[in-house]
Amino acid sequence: MKEGGWNLSIRYTPTDLKSIYIRNEFEDYEEWRLVVKESLQGLNIETYLQSVQLMKLAKEILKDYP
């Protein structure tokens, strides 16, 4: 598995996670929509990020259990 990362310029509306806007190589922003947006409907960015952190913590705790 190859790992790495990219530096991206992203714009979004904190109260609406259905779409984000990513700057392309032509310096234009393209709209990207979430495929499973029903699960995020009404969720703001702070709540989403908190839930991601909790999932990471749970995964770390549970890795030692059989």
N, C-alpha and C positions, 0 to 999 in steps of 0.2 A: 504494500500500500504506500503510495506516495503522499506525503503531507506537505502543506505549504499554505500560503495565504496571498491575498491581494489587498492592495489599498484601493478602496472604492469611495467615490463621492456619492452619498445617498441622501435623499431628502424624503421626508415623510410627514404626515400629520399625526401628532401624538395621540389624538383621540380617535383615529381611524386607521386600523392596521390592514385594511383590505388591499391597499396599494402602497408601493414604495416607488421611488423614482431614482434610477441609477444613471449616472453620467457615462455616456459611451465615448468611444475614441474620437468622435467628431465634436466633443464638448456639448452635446445635446443631452437632455435628460429623457430617458425612456421610462414609461410606466410599466411596472411589473406587478401583476396581481397574484394574490395567494390562491392556490388551488383549493385548499380546504378552509375557506374563509368563514364558514358557519361556526367553527369552534372558536374563532377569535372575534366574532361580531360583538360589538359593544365593549371590547377590551381596550384599555389604553396601554401605551408603551411601558409605563412604570409597572403595571400589574403583570404584563407579559414577561418583562425581564425578571421580576421577582419569582414568577413561576418557573422560569428556566433555571434560576439559581437554586431553587428548592429541589428541582428534579436532579440537578448535578450533585447536590448534597446527599440526597437519598440514594443515588447510585453509588456514591463513595462509601456511604455507611453500609449498604447492602452487599457490597462486593466481597466482604469477609464472611458472609453467611452462606451455608451450603444450599 
